[in-house]
C-alpha cells in the first residue's frame, strides 16, 4: 500500500499579469495612509510623517533604467526567465 499525500496544484503563470492576479495584498489593507498626504500623489518632498504607515505618491519613471544583478538561484527557478528567455527581454517587460 502506498500512502500518497495530496499534491497542491498551482496555477500556470505565463505573464506578469498572471502573477499579479495571484498576489495577496491583505497586508497592505492593514496599513494606514498618512492623513497629511496630498490627494494628487505629488508628494515627493522629504518630510517627517507623524501618523500613518505610508505616503502614496505618483511614481517617477527612471530614465534609461539598467538591470544591475540577479541571483543564479532566482533565475534558475523563476518562470519569467524561462518565459522571456533572456534578462534583456525580462527587463524590457518590467521597465517599459
Phi and psi in degrees as a GROMACS rama.xvg file:
@    title "Ramachandran Plot"
@    xaxis  label "Phi"
@    yaxis  label "Psi"
@TYPE xy
-112.543  126.123  UNK-2
-94.9356  108.952  UNK-3
-102.558  131.004  UNK-4
-79.5799  142.866  UNK-5
-63.2398  135.442  UNK-6
-95.2565  135.119  UNK-7
-75.2384  135.257  UNK-8
-100.888  123.73  UNK-9
-100.415  143.83  UNK-10
-67.4589  153.408  UNK-11
-75.5962  128.875  UNK-12
-116.939  113.766  UNK-13
-115.136  -19.021  UNK-14
-135.998  166.861  UNK-15
-64.9122  -30.7178  UNK-16
-64.6844  -38.6764  UNK-17
-61.8667  -42.3803  UNK-18
-65.0538  -42.1333  UNK-19
-60.4614  -31.9898  UNK-20
-68.0872  -20.77  UNK-21
-99.0882  -5.61378  UNK-22
-70.9596  137.984  UNK-23
-99.0448  109.052  UNK-24
-96.9754  16.8329  UNK-25
-60.4489  -31.4545  UNK-26
-62.2352  -40.486  UNK-27
-62.1271  -32.9839  UNK-28
-66.6362  -18.2512  UNK-29
-89.9657  -8.76854  UNK-30
-88.0135  149.58  UNK-31
-104.342  132.332  UNK-32
-73.3641  146.833  UNK-33
-62.3283  121.181  UNK-34
-66.3243  -16.7463  UNK-35
-93.1014  5.80826  UNK-36
-68.7575  148.738  UNK-37
-77.4618  138.56  UNK-38
-65.8914  -29.6334  UNK-39
-81.509  -4.46939  UNK-40
79.4075  1.82778  UNK-41
-92.243  82.9683  UNK-42
-139.846  56.8917  UNK-43
-93.4596  -9.06996  UNK-44
-73.9249  137.118  UNK-45
-62.9187  137.079  UNK-46
-161.122  159.247  UNK-47
-79.8796  136.574  UNK-48
-107.026  117.294  UNK-49
-88.7183  -31.4915  UNK-50
-135.819  157.054  UNK-51
96.2408  155.721  UNK-52
-96.8681  -19.9516  UNK-53
-154.932  162.942  UNK-54
-120.528  115.839  UNK-55
-72.9421  132.568  UNK-56
-135.076  155.862  UNK-57
-78.1265  127.905  UNK-58
-67.8197  147.856  UNK-59
-101.063  118.886  UNK-60
-61.3908  145.657  UNK-61
-86.9151  125.153  UNK-62
-74.4331  128.82  UNK-63
51.0332  62.3415  UNK-64
-63.0744  149.772  UNK-65
-131.468  129.034  UNK-66
-75.2589  129.311  UNK-67
-96.823  -54.6332  UNK-68
-160.391  166.491  UNK-69
-155.388  163.014  UNK-70
-90.4853  147.588  UNK-71
-62.4667  -37.3846  UNK-72
-63.6828  -43.2212  UNK-73
-58.5419  -52.5054  UNK-74
-74.2156  -23.0858  UNK-75
-73.3551  -25.336  UNK-76
-106.155  -12.8119  UNK-77
-80.5049  133.997  UNK-78
-65.9109  -33.8816  UNK-79
-70.5176  -25.2118  UNK-80
-71.6687  -42.4197  UNK-81
-64.2663  -35.394  UNK-82
-67.7554  -47.389  UNK-83
-86.8552  -30.9118  UNK-84
84.5157  -11.218  UNK-85
-158.121  155.221  UNK-86
-64.3423  -40.927  UNK-87
-60.4783  -45.6463  UNK-88
-67.8695  -36.2774  UNK-89
-61.4087  -47.3474  UNK-90
-63.5416  -39.7337  UNK-91
-66.7933  -28.2322  UNK-92
-74.896  -21.6616  UNK-93
-92.6357  -45.0078  UNK-94
-85.7281  -15.924  UNK-95
